[in-house]
């Protein structure tokens, strides 16, 4: 009996959150390799289980397992064959002490399920196909998120993601078959980025839950053309700074984006995220909230080991936990 095991990680926004909900806007999103795991094998009958729930199901509709079941339906439609009976087990809730990290999402589960089934039937999927299948699944279920989280998780890299018109694709789902829809250009762009400057990428976990869906909707309602224009401008500045090792432009771009988020809604920078941001003072560091804000995680880029150590100590003193740290090395372009 064939057994397979696959993983997917999480994601955090460097820049462009909220704005990227508008089609055509760009966000920079970083892969976080804190993983969920799926194990699958052929079986006598189909059994789906997740450590999120205290029971297992088959493919009979269950509201708690709806996302997993819909992902299975999508993969089956894509593969063009009825899947044999199998067992699928998902573990890793991306949380601690019952508190979510805020780095994962429904997108993580969708990508993970599709990856596991592809491995089970020996079907190679490109990152782009994996992204489209997961996005199709969520859009079909009524999700109108930017799909940037799925793009990052599917590619497992730091990416620049330009969002597409999800409403247009949602309408086409009702009139087109999956194969023809996958062949279309949806209008998104996904560019894998390799930072070229020496820095520590740090994730601070506030242990506070993120702001509610209602508060997110309230913040979204305040987005105007000025916010979109200024955010896009500074996302592009930040992207170029990453690619050209321009530390000062990188810090300036991220600072402006942080200011724009703070100006958008007072709900984004709550006390712990303010503390996470203020800990940069006097250090060669730039920090900001990440994602919807109001809690969960913030990020920082530190440009010296001494600054990293001091920042971490300041965070710890305020009850902010270092969740993840990654060292970027300087990349020099070869010159003739």
Secondary structure, 3 states (H helix, E strand, C coil): CCEEEEEEEEEEEEECCCHHHCCCCEEEEEEEEEEEEEEEEECCCCEEEECCCCCCECCCCCHHHHHHHHHHHHHHHHHCCCCCCEEEEEECCCEECCEECCCCCHHHHHHHHHHHHHHHCCCCCCHHHHHHHHHHHHHHCCCCCCCHHHHHHHHCCCEEEECCCHHHHHHHHCCCCHHHHHHCCCCCEEEECCCCCCEEEEEEECCCCCCCHHHHHHHHCCCCHHHHHHHHHHHHHHHHHHHHCCHHHHHHHHHHHHHHHHHHCCCCCCHHHHHHHHCCCCCCEEEEECCCCCCCEEEEEECCHHHHHHHHHHHHHCCCEEEEEEEECCCCCCCC
